Amino acid sequence: VRGIIYEIMPYVPAKPYQKLGQLYLRAHCALPSLRTPLPCDSDSQKQIWVAAAAQKGAAVMTAMISLDTAQACGRCVGIGDRPNGDWPNPVETPPPYASDTLLAITNMPTWPEYVAKQGSQGRCIVMLRDPLARLVSTFLYAKAGRESWFREHGVDRQINTLIGKDAGGRDGETLEDVQPAVDYMLQRFGMAYVQETHDYLMFNIWQGCTAIRFEQLKDDFESTMQIWFNVWGINPDADVRKALLRAVAAHNPNIQTTDNHHATGA
């Protein structure tokens, strides 16, 4: 079921898609687990794990790593409510149910209140990515129409129309070729996207979240994941850590290709 939900993302509007994911995760919380969870919690008091990220800032990867880690540890995962599929991402509200791992992705500024209501201080990571790389990835993502909002509003068609082409087969190979399309993207939603994502990432830094950089994960996935596990206070037992690394290995950014519709190759 989870695999199907993951694959249909480009074809389903954001609001019903998020509701479908929330329904799946809520049901998963309510049903008994068919496997023995790893002994992940090293705290005497179980703290809520929080993962925050911005659109095209490795948000899907952050969510999938968090989900696989939490489920291996027998934790309930919560995701919020998104009012629509607009770009940039509208403000999301926290989940309407209790959870002990929260995906504060991609614009949930009230997550600290949600955590506090459950009597937890929270253990938070925020995923950062080079801003220019995020913007390039966003341009390619919009150009390919990989979310319904781009297609419904003709953003992908307009970007492709504006990219310079010639009879010799040149297609967006120079700065001059893509400049009009980039200018259009920035005016249509790109500058608002840059401002919103910057504000949300900085908000999480101010909340005391530990920054995990996408570039660190690319350079040394396993060592960076150990930092992530440490922030969440996960049991340092070697066997537990090895099992968790196996659980998240499929999300190593170095093995992703553009066959994965969430990856743009940027």
Summary of the structure (lengths in Angstrom):
residues: 266
radius of gyration: 19.1
end to end distance: 28.8
largest distance: 68.2
contacts: 803
relative contact order: 0.16
helix: 52%
strand: 11%
